[in-house]
């Protein structure tokens, strides 16, 4: 799964710590998500999207082609 | 948006260290009492079981703290526990063979937890590095 979290955060000029506090997680969690090392569960994905005023699909992009319709 | 950095509250940490301190004192006292001659078998069983209550409180505090962590940190700690569990199993397995080979003393179960803590530390480093 790809994420636009780092870009969106930069646009808002927020630090990782500020975003982490806004959604109630640790800074390590934000770092891992931004680096693509950790995929958040749905509630956290929604919280992150809401923090930027976006839908989940605008923040996280699913890349598994096997689920696409033929 | 506020600018304060999220951090672990020091209050649960203080409770943890207080319980750990009291528990350690009880462990040492129980060990000392068990080394003293003249006590009945019933009393010795009581001394041996003395550390249980504080140890259970410690377990409860740790479980509560883990439940307060966010989903990412819970995953890191879960992987650390899994790694520690497996490494402890391997270590006990190897030690058992070494014991059969009569090249080591019989295992002192009182110190096994030290290895578990060390393995947990190793597991935490491995898990944390994986997600960095």
N, CA and C atoms of all chains as a GROMACS GRO file, in nm:
protein
  606
    1UNK      N    1   0.085  -0.120   0.000
    1UNK     CA    2   0.000   0.000   0.000
    1UNK      C    3   0.089   0.125   0.000
    2UNK      N    4   0.057   0.217  -0.088
    2UNK     CA    5   0.132   0.343  -0.094
    2UNK      C    6   0.058   0.450  -0.015
    3UNK      N    7   0.135   0.544   0.036
    3UNK     CA    8   0.071   0.651   0.112
    3UNK      C    9   0.123   0.788   0.069
    4UNK      N   10   0.036   0.886   0.075
    4UNK     CA   11   0.075   1.025   0.043
    4UNK      C   12   0.091   1.106   0.172
    5UNK      N   13   0.105   1.034   0.281
    5UNK     CA   14   0.108   1.099   0.412
    5UNK      C   15   0.217   1.206   0.422
    6UNK      N   16   0.338   1.170   0.376
    6UNK     CA   17   0.450   1.264   0.389
    6UNK      C   18   0.423   1.392   0.309
    7UNK      N   19   0.369   1.375   0.188
    7UNK     CA   20   0.341   1.491   0.102
    7UNK      C   21   0.234   1.580   0.166
    8UNK      N   22   0.127   1.515   0.212
    8UNK     CA   23   0.017   1.592   0.273
    8UNK      C   24   0.064   1.664   0.400
    9UNK      N   25   0.148   1.595   0.476
    9UNK     CA   26   0.199   1.656   0.600
    9UNK      C   27   0.287   1.776   0.567
   10UNK      N   28   0.368   1.761   0.463
   10UNK     CA   29   0.456   1.872   0.422
   10UNK      C   30   0.373   1.992   0.375
   11UNK      N   31   0.265   1.963   0.303
   11UNK     CA   32   0.178   2.072   0.254
   11UNK      C   33   0.119   2.151   0.371
   12UNK      N   34   0.087   2.079   0.478
   12UNK     CA   35   0.029   2.144   0.596
   12UNK      C   36   0.137   2.202   0.688
   13UNK      N   37   0.263   2.168   0.658
   13UNK     CA   38   0.378   2.210   0.740
   13UNK      C   39   0.364   2.160   0.884
   14UNK      N   40   0.321   2.035   0.896
   14UNK     CA   41   0.311   1.972   1.028
   14UNK      C   42   0.434   1.885   1.050
   15UNK      N   43   0.476   1.872   1.172
   15UNK     CA   44   0.583   1.778   1.205
   15UNK      C   45   0.520   1.640   1.226
   16UNK      N   46   0.604   1.540   1.225
   16UNK     CA   47   0.554   1.404   1.253
   16UNK      C   48   0.492   1.398   1.392
   17UNK      N   49   0.554   1.468   1.486
   17UNK     CA   50   0.504   1.466   1.624
   17UNK      C   51   0.365   1.531   1.633
   18UNK      N   52   0.348   1.639   1.556
   18UNK     CA   53   0.217   1.707   1.559
   18UNK      C   54   0.109   1.618   1.500
   19UNK      N   55   0.141   1.552   1.389
   19UNK     CA   56   0.043   1.463   1.328
   19UNK      C   57   0.013   1.345   1.421
   20UNK      N   58   0.118   1.293   1.482
   20UNK     CA   59   0.102   1.180   1.574
   20UNK      C   60   0.007   1.217   1.688
   21UNK      N   61   0.027   1.337   1.742
   21UNK     CA   62  -0.059   1.381   1.852
   21UNK      C   63  -0.203   1.403   1.805
   22UNK      N   64  -0.217   1.455   1.684
   22UNK     CA   65  -0.351   1.482   1.631
   22UNK      C   66  -0.434   1.355   1.617
   23UNK      N   67  -0.368   1.245   1.582
   23UNK     CA   68  -0.444   1.120   1.562
   23UNK      C   69  -0.425   1.022   1.678
   24UNK      N   70  -0.347   1.062   1.779
   24UNK     CA   71  -0.337   0.981   1.900
   24UNK      C   72  -0.249   0.857   1.889
   25UNK      N   73  -0.140   0.870   1.812
   25UNK     CA   74  -0.045   0.758   1.806
   25UNK      C   75   0.096   0.810   1.833
   26UNK      N   76   0.191   0.718   1.836
   26UNK     CA   77   0.329   0.757   1.860
   26UNK      C   78   0.393   0.811   1.732
   27UNK      N   79   0.501   0.887   1.750
   27UNK     CA   80   0.574   0.937   1.632
   27UNK      C   81   0.633   0.822   1.553
   28UNK      N   82   0.672   0.716   1.624
   28UNK     CA   83   0.728   0.598   1.555
   28UNK      C   84   0.627   0.540   1.456
   29UNK      N   85   0.499   0.544   1.495
   29UNK     CA   86   0.394   0.491   1.406
   29UNK      C   87   0.387   0.573   1.278
   30UNK      N   88   0.393   0.707   1.292
   30UNK     CA   89   0.388   0.794   1.174
   30UNK      C   90   0.509   0.769   1.084
   31UNK      N   91   0.626   0.754   1.146
   31UNK     CA   92   0.748   0.730   1.068
   31UNK      C   93   0.734   0.599   0.989
   32UNK      N   94   0.687   0.495   1.057
   32UNK     CA   95   0.675   0.364   0.991
   32UNK      C   96   0.573   0.368   0.876
   33UNK      N   97   0.463   0.442   0.898
   33UNK     CA   98   0.360   0.452   0.793
   33UNK      C   99   0.414   0.531   0.674
   34UNK      N  100   0.479   0.644   0.703
   34UNK     CA  101   0.534   0.727   0.595
   34UNK      C  102   0.638   0.651   0.514
   35UNK      N  103   0.716   0.568   0.581
   35UNK     CA  104   0.821   0.492   0.511
   35UNK      C  105   0.768   0.367   0.442
   36UNK      N  106   0.637   0.345   0.452
   36UNK     CA  107   0.577   0.228   0.388
   36UNK      C  108   0.612   0.097   0.457
   37UNK      N  109   0.657   0.106   0.582
   37UNK     CA  110   0.695  -0.014   0.655
   37UNK      C  111   0.578  -0.074   0.732
   38UNK      N  112   0.476   0.007   0.751
   38UNK     CA  113   0.362  -0.039   0.830
   38UNK      C  114   0.232   0.014   0.770
   39UNK      N  115   0.139  -0.077   0.747
   39UNK     CA  116   0.006  -0.038   0.698
   39UNK      C  117  -0.088  -0.023   0.816
   40UNK      N  118  -0.145   0.096   0.835
   40UNK     CA  119  -0.233   0.115   0.951
   40UNK      C  120  -0.364   0.038   0.938
   41UNK      N  121  -0.424   0.006   1.050
   41UNK     CA  122  -0.557  -0.054   1.050
   41UNK      C  123  -0.658   0.052   1.005
   42UNK      N  124  -0.777   0.008   0.968
   42UNK     CA  125  -0.877   0.100   0.913
   42UNK      C  126  -0.907   0.222   1.002
   43UNK      N  127  -0.930   0.202   1.133
   43UNK     CA  128  -0.962   0.321   1.215
   43UNK      C  129  -0.853   0.427   1.211
   44UNK      N  130  -0.727   0.384   1.216
   44UNK     CA  131  -0.617   0.481   1.211
   44UNK      C  132  -0.605   0.542   1.072
   45UNK      N  133  -0.628   0.462   0.969
   45UNK     CA  134  -0.624   0.515   0.832
   45UNK      C  135  -0.731   0.624   0.815
   46UNK      N  136  -0.850   0.601   0.869
   46UNK     CA  137  -0.957   0.702   0.861
   46UNK      C  138  -0.920   0.827   0.940
   47UNK      N  139  -0.862   0.807   1.059
   47UNK     CA  140  -0.823   0.922   1.141
   47UNK      C  141  -0.720   1.008   1.068
   48UNK      N  142  -0.622   0.940   1.007
   48UNK     CA  143  -0.517   1.014   0.934
   48UNK      C  144  -0.578   1.091   0.818
   49UNK      N  145  -0.667   1.026   0.745
   49UNK     CA  146  -0.731   1.093   0.632
   49UNK      C  147  -0.812   1.213   0.680
   50UNK      N  148  -0.888   1.194   0.788
   50UNK     CA  149  -0.970   1.303   0.843
   50UNK      C  150  -0.883   1.420   0.890
   51UNK      N  151  -0.765   1.387   0.942
   51UNK     CA  152  -0.675   1.493   0.990
   51UNK      C  153  -0.639   1.589   0.877
   52UNK      N  154  -0.636   1.537   0.753
   52UNK     CA  155  -0.604   1.621   0.637
   52UNK      C  156  -0.730   1.664   0.561
   53UNK      N  157  -0.845   1.627   0.613
   53UNK     CA  158  -0.969   1.660   0.545
   53UNK      C  159  -0.987   1.586   0.414
   54UNK      N  160  -0.933   1.464   0.410
   54UNK     CA  161  -0.938   1.384   0.286
   54UNK      C  162  -1.012   1.253   0.311
   55UNK      N  163  -1.043   1.185   0.199
   55UNK     CA  164  -1.093   1.048   0.210
   55UNK      C  165  -0.974   0.953   0.219
   56UNK      N  166  -1.000   0.833   0.269
   56UNK     CA  167  -0.892   0.735   0.286
   56UNK      C  168  -0.821   0.709   0.153
   57UNK      N  169  -0.900   0.700   0.045
   57UNK     CA  170  -0.842   0.669  -0.087
   57UNK      C  171  -0.749   0.780  -0.137
   58UNK      N  172  -0.765   0.900  -0.084
   58UNK     CA  173  -0.678   1.009  -0.126
   58UNK      C  174  -0.545   1.008  -0.050
   59UNK      N  175  -0.540   0.932   0.058
   59UNK     CA  176  -0.418   0.926   0.141
   59UNK      C  177  -0.346   0.794   0.120
   60UNK      N  178  -0.422   0.687   0.110
   60UNK     CA  179  -0.363   0.554   0.093
   60UNK      C  180  -0.409   0.494  -0.040
   61UNK      N  181  -0.314   0.437  -0.111
   61UNK     CA  182  -0.344   0.378  -0.242
   61UNK      C  183  -0.309   0.230  -0.238
   62UNK      N  184  -0.411   0.148  -0.264
   62UNK     CA  185  -0.392   0.003  -0.266
   62UNK      C  186  -0.330  -0.036  -0.400
   63UNK      N  187  -0.223  -0.116  -0.399
   63UNK     CA  188  -0.149  -0.145  -0.523
   63UNK      C  189  -0.158  -0.289  -0.570
   64UNK      N  190  -0.236  -0.372  -0.501
   64UNK     CA  191  -0.242  -0.514  -0.537
   64UNK      C  192  -0.330  -0.532  -0.661
   65UNK      N  193  -0.268  -0.562  -0.775
   65UNK     CA  194  -0.341  -0.577  -0.901
   65UNK      C  195  -0.429  -0.701  -0.904
   66UNK      N  196  -0.400  -0.798  -0.820
   66UNK     CA  197  -0.472  -0.925  -0.825
   66UNK      C  198  -0.619  -0.908  -0.790
   67UNK      N  199  -0.655  -0.798  -0.724
   67UNK     CA  200  -0.794  -0.778  -0.685
   67UNK      C  201  -0.871  -0.692  -0.784
   68UNK      N  202  -0.802  -0.643  -0.887
   68UNK     CA  203  -0.872  -0.558  -0.985
   68UNK      C  204  -0.964  -0.643  -1.072
   69UNK      N  205  -1.074  -0.583  -1.115
   69UNK     CA  206  -1.167  -0.654  -1.202
   69UNK      C  207  -1.107  -0.673  -1.340
   70UNK      N  208  -1.136  -0.788  -1.401
   70UNK     CA  209  -1.081  -0.815  -1.534
   70UNK      C  210  -1.181  -0.769  -1.638
   71UNK      N  211  -0.333   2.342   1.554
   71UNK     CA  212  -0.278   2.215   1.603
   71UNK      C  213  -0.173   2.244   1.711
   72UNK      N  214  -0.174   2.167   1.816
   72UNK     CA  215  -0.078   2.189   1.924
   72UNK      C  216   0.060   2.141   1.881
   73UNK      N  217   0.162   2.187   1.953
   73UNK     CA  218   0.298   2.152   1.915
   73UNK      C  219   0.365   2.059   2.015
   74UNK      N  220   0.291   2.016   2.115
   74UNK     CA  221   0.353   1.928   2.214
   74UNK      C  222   0.373   1.789   2.156
   75UNK      N  223   0.483   1.728   2.193
   75UNK     CA  224   0.515   1.594   2.144
   75UNK      C  225   0.447   1.491   2.232
   76UNK      N  226   0.378   1.392   2.170
   76UNK     CA  227   0.316   1.290   2.252
   76UNK      C  228   0.421   1.209   2.326
   77UNK      N  229   0.394   1.178   2.450
   77UNK     CA  230   0.490   1.099   2.525
   77UNK      C  231   0.416   1.012   2.623
   78UNK      N  232   0.489   0.913   2.673
   78UNK     CA  233   0.431   0.823   2.770
   78UNK      C  234   0.417   0.896   2.902
   79UNK      N  235   0.301   0.888   2.962
   79UNK     CA  236   0.280   0.952   3.091
   79UNK      C  237   0.374   0.892   3.195
   80UNK      N  238   0.429   0.977   3.279
   80UNK     CA  239   0.524   0.927   3.379
   80UNK      C  240   0.454   0.859   3.496
   81UNK      N  241   0.322   0.881   3.509
   81UNK     CA  242   0.251   0.825   3.624
   81UNK      C  243   0.250   0.672   3.623
   82UNK      N  244   0.210   0.608   3.510
   82UNK     CA  245   0.216   0.461   3.506
   82UNK      C  246   0.359   0.410   3.522
   83UNK      N  247   0.456   0.486   3.468
   83UNK     CA  248   0.595   0.444   3.480
   83UNK      C  249   0.638   0.444   3.626
   84UNK      N  250   0.594   0.545   3.701
   84UNK     CA  251   0.628   0.550   3.844
   84UNK      C  252   0.568   0.431   3.917
   85UNK      N  253   0.444   0.399   3.885
   85UNK     CA  254   0.377   0.284   3.948
   85UNK      C  255   0.452   0.156   3.916
   86UNK      N  256   0.496   0.144   3.790
   86UNK     CA  257   0.570   0.025   3.749
   86UNK      C  258   0.698   0.010   3.830
   87UNK      N  259   0.775   0.119   3.837
   87UNK     CA  260   0.903   0.111   3.909
   87UNK      C  261   0.882   0.088   4.058
   88UNK      N  262   0.775   0.146   4.113
   88UNK     CA  263   0.745   0.125   4.255
   88UNK      C  264   0.713  -0.022   4.282
   89UNK      N  265   0.627  -0.079   4.198
   89UNK     CA  266   0.590  -0.221   4.214
   89UNK      C  267   0.711  -0.309   4.191
   90UNK      N  268   0.793  -0.274   4.091
   90UNK     CA  269   0.914  -0.353   4.062
   90UNK      C  270   1.009  -0.349   4.182
   91UNK      N  271   1.023  -0.230   4.244
   91UNK     CA  272   1.110  -0.217   4.360
   91UNK      C  273   1.061  -0.299   4.478
   92UNK      N  274   0.931  -0.287   4.506
   92UNK     CA  275   0.874  -0.362   4.618
   92UNK      C  276   0.883  -0.513   4.590
   93UNK      N  277   0.851  -0.551   4.466
   93UNK     CA  278   0.857  -0.693   4.427
   93UNK      C  279   0.997  -0.749   4.442
   94UNK      N  280   1.097  -0.670   4.401
   94UNK     CA  281   1.236  -0.714   4.413
   94UNK      C  282   1.274  -0.732   4.560
   95UNK      N  283   1.232  -0.637   4.643
   95UNK     CA  284   1.261  -0.646   4.786
   95UNK      C  285   1.199  -0.773   4.845
   96UNK      N  286   1.075  -0.802   4.804
   96UNK     CA  287   1.008  -0.924   4.855
   96UNK      C  288   1.082  -1.049   4.803
   97UNK      N  289   1.124  -1.047   4.675
   97UNK     CA  290   1.198  -1.161   4.619
   97UNK      C  291   1.326  -1.187   4.700
   98UNK      N  292   1.399  -1.079   4.726
   98UNK     CA  293   1.526  -1.093   4.800
   98UNK      C  294   1.499  -1.144   4.942
   99UNK      N  295   1.395  -1.089   5.005
   99UNK     CA  296   1.360  -1.133   5.141
   99UNK      C  297   1.321  -1.280   5.142
  100UNK      N  298   1.240  -1.321   5.042
  100UNK     CA  299   1.198  -1.462   5.034
  100UNK      C  300   1.319  -1.552   5.016
  101UNK      N  301   1.411  -1.512   4.929
  101UNK     CA  302   1.533  -1.590   4.906
  101UNK      C  303   1.617  -1.602   5.033
  102UNK      N  304   1.626  -1.489   5.105
  102UNK     CA  305   1.703  -1.489   5.229
  102UNK      C  306   1.638  -1.580   5.334
  103UNK      N  307   1.506  -1.571   5.347
  103UNK     CA  308   1.434  -1.656   5.444
  103UNK      C  309   1.452  -1.804   5.410
  104UNK      N  310   1.451  -1.838   5.280
  104UNK     CA  311   1.464  -1.978   5.239
  104UNK      C  312   1.604  -2.033   5.267
  105UNK      N  313   1.700  -1.943   5.278
  105UNK     CA  314   1.837  -1.990   5.308
  105UNK      C  315   1.861  -2.008   5.457
  106UNK      N  316   1.765  -1.960   5.539
  106UNK     CA  317   1.781  -1.973   5.684
  106UNK      C  318   1.735  -2.111   5.730
  107UNK      N  319   1.812  -2.175   5.818
  107UNK     CA  320   1.772  -2.307   5.868
  107UNK      C  321   1.667  -2.294   5.979
  108UNK      N  322   1.598  -2.403   6.007
  108UNK     CA  323   1.509  -2.408   6.124
  108UNK      C  324   1.362  -2.385   6.096
  109UNK      N  325   1.328  -2.343   5.974
  109UNK     CA  326   1.186  -2.321   5.945
  109UNK      C  327   1.118  -2.452   5.903
  110UNK      N  328   0.991  -2.465   5.935
  110UNK     CA  329   0.915  -2.585   5.897
  110UNK      C  330   0.892  -2.588   5.746
  111UNK      N  331   0.862  -2.706   5.689
  111UNK     CA  332   0.833  -2.713   5.545
  111UNK      C  333   0.717  -2.621   5.506
  112UNK      N  334   0.615  -2.611   5.591
  112UNK     CA  335   0.500  -2.524   5.559
  112UNK      C  336   0.544  -2.377   5.548
  113UNK      N  337   0.629  -2.338   5.643
  113UNK     CA  338   0.677  -2.199   5.640
  113UNK      C  339   0.762  -2.175   5.516
  114UNK      N  340   0.841  -2.273   5.477
  114UNK     CA  341   0.928  -2.258   5.360
  114UNK      C  342   0.844  -2.245   5.231
  115UNK      N  343   0.733  -2.321   5.227
  115UNK     CA  344   0.643  -2.308   5.111
  115UNK      C  345   0.585  -2.166   5.107
  116UNK      N  346   0.546  -2.116   5.225
  116UNK     CA  347   0.492  -1.981   5.233
  116UNK      C  348   0.595  -1.878   5.185
  117UNK      N  349   0.720  -1.894   5.228
  117UNK     CA  350   0.826  -1.802   5.185
  117UNK      C  351   0.844  -1.807   5.033
  118UNK      N  352   0.839  -1.931   4.980
  118UNK     CA  353   0.860  -1.949   4.835
  118UNK      C  354   0.749  -1.882   4.754
  119UNK      N  355   0.628  -1.876   4.814
  119UNK     CA  356   0.514  -1.819   4.742
  119UNK      C  357   0.495  -1.669   4.767
  120UNK      N  358   0.576  -1.615   4.859
  120UNK     CA  359   0.562  -1.472   4.894
  120UNK      C  360   0.567  -1.377   4.775
  121UNK      N  361   0.654  -1.401   4.676
  121UNK     CA  362   0.664  -1.303   4.565
  121UNK      C  363   0.544  -1.302   4.471
  122UNK      N  364   0.457  -1.401   4.478
  122UNK     CA  365   0.349  -1.413   4.378
  122UNK      C  366   0.261  -1.288   4.367
  123UNK      N  367   0.207  -1.236   4.479
  123UNK     CA  368   0.113  -1.122   4.464
  123UNK      C  369   0.173  -1.003   4.390
  124UNK      N  370   0.294  -0.961   4.429
  124UNK     CA  371   0.353  -0.844   4.364
  124UNK      C  372   0.390  -0.873   4.219
  125UNK      N  373   0.430  -0.998   4.193
  125UNK     CA  374   0.461  -1.035   4.054
  125UNK      C  375   0.335  -1.030   3.968
  126UNK      N  376   0.221  -1.071   4.025
  126UNK     CA  377   0.096  -1.064   3.949
  126UNK      C  378   0.054  -0.919   3.925
  127UNK      N  379   0.078  -0.834   4.025
  127UNK     CA  380   0.049  -0.691   4.006
  127UNK      C  381   0.135  -0.634   3.893
  128UNK      N  382   0.262  -0.676   3.890
  128UNK     CA  383   0.354  -0.632   3.786
  128UNK      C  384   0.304  -0.676   3.648
  129UNK      N  385   0.260  -0.800   3.639
  129UNK     CA  386   0.207  -0.852   3.512
  129UNK      C  387   0.086  -0.769   3.469
  130UNK      N  388  -0.003  -0.741   3.565
  130UNK     CA  389  -0.124  -0.663   3.533
  130UNK      C  390  -0.087  -0.523   3.483
  131UNK      N  391   0.013  -0.460   3.548
  131UNK     CA  392   0.056  -0.326   3.507
  131UNK      C  393   0.112  -0.327   3.365
  132UNK      N  394   0.192  -0.430   3.335
  132UNK     CA  395   0.252  -0.438   3.201
  132UNK      C  396   0.144  -0.461   3.095
  133UNK      N  397   0.050  -0.552   3.124
  133UNK     CA  398  -0.058  -0.578   3.029
  133UNK      C  399  -0.140  -0.452   3.006
  134UNK      N  400  -0.170  -0.380   3.115
  134UNK     CA  401  -0.247  -0.256   3.102
  134UNK      C  402  -0.173  -0.153   3.017
  135UNK      N  403  -0.042  -0.145   3.040
  135UNK     CA  404   0.040  -0.049   2.963
  135UNK      C  405   0.041  -0.086   2.815
  136UNK      N  406   0.054  -0.215   2.786
  136UNK     CA  407   0.056  -0.259   2.646
  136UNK      C  408  -0.076  -0.225   2.579
  137UNK      N  409  -0.186  -0.240   2.653
  137UNK     CA  410  -0.318  -0.209   2.595
  137UNK      C  411  -0.335  -0.060   2.568
  138UNK      N  412  -0.254   0.023   2.638
  138UNK     CA  413  -0.264   0.168   2.616
  138UNK      C  414  -0.181   0.213   2.496
  139UNK      N  415  -0.093   0.126   2.447
  139UNK     CA  416  -0.007   0.163   2.335
  139UNK      C  417  -0.089   0.172   2.207
  140UNK      N  418  -0.036   0.244   2.109
  140UNK     CA  419  -0.105   0.247   1.980
  140UNK      C  420  -0.080   0.117   1.905
  141UNK      N  421  -0.154   0.099   1.796
  141UNK     CA  422  -0.150  -0.029   1.725
  141UNK      C  423  -0.011  -0.064   1.673
  142UNK      N  424   0.066   0.038   1.634
  142UNK     CA  425   0.200   0.012   1.581
  142UNK      C  426   0.293  -0.039   1.690
  143UNK      N  427   0.295   0.030   1.805
  143UNK     CA  428   0.383  -0.011   1.914
  143UNK      C  429   0.342  -0.147   1.970
  144UNK      N  430   0.209  -0.174   1.970
  144UNK     CA  431   0.164  -0.307   2.014
  144UNK      C  432   0.221  -0.415   1.924
  145UNK      N  433   0.224  -0.387   1.794
  145UNK     CA  434   0.278  -0.486   1.701
  145UNK      C  435   0.427  -0.507   1.727
  146UNK      N  436   0.500  -0.399   1.749
  146UNK     CA  437   0.645  -0.411   1.775
  146UNK      C  438   0.668  -0.495   1.900
  147UNK      N  439   0.592  -0.465   2.007
  147UNK     CA  440   0.609  -0.540   2.132
  147UNK      C  441   0.566  -0.686   2.114
  148UNK      N  442   0.460  -0.708   2.036
  148UNK     CA  443   0.416  -0.846   2.012
  148UNK      C  444   0.526  -0.925   1.941
  149UNK      N  445   0.588  -0.864   1.841
  149UNK     CA  446   0.696  -0.933   1.771
  149UNK      C  447   0.815  -0.956   1.864
  150UNK      N  448   0.841  -0.858   1.952
  150UNK     CA  449   0.951  -0.873   2.048
  150UNK      C  450   0.924  -0.991   2.142
  151UNK      N  451   0.799  -1.002   2.187
  151UNK     CA  452   0.761  -1.113   2.274
  151UNK      C  453   0.774  -1.247   2.201
  152UNK      N  454   0.730  -1.250   2.075
  152UNK     CA  455   0.740  -1.374   1.997
  152UNK      C  456   0.885  -1.416   1.979
  153UNK      N  457   0.970  -1.319   1.947
  153UNK     CA  458   1.112  -1.350   1.929
  153UNK      C  459   1.172  -1.398   2.061
  154UNK      N  460   1.138  -1.328   2.170
  154UNK     CA  461   1.191  -1.366   2.302
  154UNK      C  462   1.144  -1.507   2.340
  155UNK      N  463   1.018  -1.537   2.313
  155UNK     CA  464   0.964  -1.670   2.343
  155UNK      C  465   1.042  -1.778   2.268
  156UNK      N  466   1.062  -1.755   2.139
  156UNK     CA  467   1.132  -1.856   2.058
  156UNK      C  468   1.279  -1.869   2.098
  157UNK      N  469   1.346  -1.756   2.122
  157UNK     CA  470   1.486  -1.761   2.163
  157UNK      C  471   1.500  -1.831   2.298
  158UNK      N  472   1.406  -1.803   2.391
  158UNK     CA  473   1.410  -1.870   2.522
  158UNK      C  474   1.395  -2.021   2.504
  159UNK      N  475   1.303  -2.060   2.415
  159UNK     CA  476   1.283  -2.203   2.388
  159UNK      C  477   1.409  -2.268   2.334
  160UNK      N  478   1.473  -2.200   2.238
  160UNK     CA  479   1.597  -2.254   2.180
  160UNK      C  480   1.705  -2.264   2.288
  161UNK      N  481   1.716  -2.159   2.371
  161UNK     CA  482   1.820  -2.157   2.474
  161UNK      C  483   1.800  -2.271   2.574
  162UNK      N  484   1.675  -2.291   2.619
  162UNK     CA  485   1.646  -2.399   2.714
  162UNK      C  486   1.672  -2.535   2.650
  163UNK      N  487   1.635  -2.547   2.524
  163UNK     CA  488   1.656  -2.670   2.448
  163UNK      C  489   1.805  -2.704   2.442
  164UNK      N  490   1.886  -2.605   2.405
  164UNK     CA  491   2.032  -2.627   2.394
  164UNK      C  492   2.092  -2.656   2.532
  165UNK      N  493   2.046  -2.580   2.632
  165UNK     CA  494   2.098  -2.601   2.767
  165UNK      C  495   2.067  -2.743   2.815
  166UNK      N  496   1.947  -2.791   2.779
  166UNK     CA  497   1.910  -2.929   2.816
  166UNK      C  498   2.006  -3.031   2.758
  167UNK      N  499   2.043  -3.009   2.632
  167UNK     CA  500   2.139  -3.101   2.569
  167UNK      C  501   2.276  -3.091   2.635
  168UNK      N  502   2.318  -2.967   2.665
  168UNK     CA  503   2.447  -2.948   2.732
  168UNK      C  504   2.447  -3.014   2.869
  169UNK      N  505   2.327  -3.007   2.935
  169UNK     CA  506   2.314  -3.072   3.066
  169UNK      C  507   2.328  -3.224   3.052
  170UNK      N  508   2.266  -3.278   2.946
  170UNK     CA  509   2.279  -3.422   2.921
  170UNK      C  510   2.423  -3.460   2.892
  171UNK      N  511   2.495  -3.368   2.829
  171UNK     CA  512   2.637  -3.392   2.800
  171UNK      C  513   2.724  -3.370   2.923
  172UNK      N  514   2.659  -3.325   3.032
  172UNK     CA  515   2.725  -3.303   3.161
  172UNK      C  516   2.840  -3.202   3.151
  173UNK      N  517   2.818  -3.099   3.073
  173UNK     CA  518   2.919  -2.994   3.064
  173UNK      C  519   2.872  -2.864   3.132
  174UNK      N  520   2.747  -2.864   3.179
  174UNK     CA  521   2.695  -2.747   3.252
  174UNK      C  522   2.624  -2.795   3.378
  175UNK      N  523   2.608  -2.702   3.474
  175UNK     CA  524   2.535  -2.734   3.597
  175UNK      C  525   2.385  -2.744   3.567
  176UNK      N  526   2.309  -2.814   3.652
  176UNK     CA  527   2.163  -2.816   3.634
  176UNK      C  528   2.108  -2.674   3.630
  177UNK      N  529   2.006  -2.654   3.544
  177UNK     CA  530   1.951  -2.520   3.522
  177UNK      C  531   1.887  -2.465   3.649
  178UNK      N  532   1.926  -2.342   3.684
  178UNK     CA  533   1.864  -2.271   3.796
  178UNK      C  534   1.746  -2.191   3.740
  179UNK      N  535   1.624  -2.237   3.766
  179UNK     CA  536   1.507  -2.171   3.708
  179UNK      C  537   1.488  -2.028   3.758
  180UNK      N  538   1.551  -1.998   3.870
  180UNK     CA  539   1.539  -1.863   3.925
  180UNK      C  540   1.605  -1.756   3.839
  181UNK      N  541   1.693  -1.797   3.747
  181UNK     CA  542   1.760  -1.696   3.663
  181UNK      C  543   1.712  -1.699   3.517
  182UNK      N  544   1.617  -1.789   3.488
  182UNK     CA  545   1.568  -1.798   3.350
  182UNK      C  546   1.507  -1.666   3.305
  183UNK      N  547   1.439  -1.596   3.397
  183UNK     CA  548   1.372  -1.472   3.359
  183UNK      C  549   1.472  -1.367   3.310
  184UNK      N  550   1.596  -1.374   3.362
  184UNK     CA  551   1.697  -1.277   3.316
  184UNK      C  552   1.722  -1.295   3.166
  185UNK      N  553   1.733  -1.421   3.125
  185UNK     CA  554   1.754  -1.449   2.983
  185UNK      C  555   1.632  -1.407   2.901
  186UNK      N  556   1.514  -1.427   2.959
  186UNK     CA  557   1.392  -1.386   2.888
  186UNK      C  558   1.392  -1.235   2.865
  187UNK      N  559   1.434  -1.160   2.966
  187UNK     CA  560   1.439  -1.013   2.952
  187UNK      C  561   1.541  -0.974   2.846
  188UNK      N  562   1.658  -1.040   2.849
  188UNK     CA  563   1.762  -1.010   2.750
  188UNK      C  564   1.711  -1.043   2.609
  189UNK      N  565   1.646  -1.158   2.595
  189UNK     CA  566   1.592  -1.197   2.465
  189UNK      C  567   1.481  -1.102   2.420
  190UNK      N  568   1.404  -1.052   2.517
  190UNK     CA  569   1.300  -0.955   2.484
  190UNK      C  570   1.363  -0.827   2.429
  191UNK      N  571   1.472  -0.785   2.493
  191UNK     CA  572   1.544  -0.666   2.445
  191UNK      C  573   1.593  -0.686   2.303
  192UNK      N  574   1.652  -0.804   2.278
  192UNK     CA  575   1.699  -0.836   2.143
  192UNK      C  576   1.582  -0.834   2.045
  193UNK      N  577   1.470  -0.898   2.086
  193UNK     CA  578   1.352  -0.903   2.002
  193UNK      C  579   1.298  -0.764   1.972
  194UNK      N  580   1.301  -0.675   2.071
  194UNK     CA  581   1.250  -0.540   2.052
  194UNK      C  582   1.336  -0.465   1.949
  195UNK      N  583   1.468  -0.480   1.962
  195UNK     CA  584   1.559  -0.412   1.868
  195UNK      C  585   1.534  -0.462   1.726
  196UNK      N  586   1.522  -0.595   1.712
  196UNK     CA  587   1.497  -0.653   1.579
  196UNK      C  588   1.366  -0.601   1.520
  197UNK      N  589   1.259  -0.603   1.602
  197UNK     CA  590   1.127  -0.560   1.553
  197UNK      C  591   1.127  -0.411   1.520
  198UNK      N  592   1.187  -0.330   1.608
  198UNK     CA  593   1.188  -0.185   1.586
  198UNK      C  594   1.267  -0.150   1.460
  199UNK      N  595   1.379  -0.218   1.438
  199UNK     CA  596   1.460  -0.192   1.318
  199UNK      C  597   1.385  -0.231   1.191
  200UNK      N  598   1.307  -0.338   1.200
  200UNK     CA  599   1.232  -0.384   1.084
  200UNK      C  600   1.136  -0.276   1.032
  201UNK      N  601   1.076  -0.202   1.122
  201UNK     CA  602   0.976  -0.103   1.083
  201UNK      C  603   1.033   0.038   1.068
  202UNK      N  604   1.165   0.053   1.083
  202UNK     CA  605   1.224   0.187   1.077
  202UNK      C  606   1.228   0.238   0.933
   0.00000   0.00000   0.00000
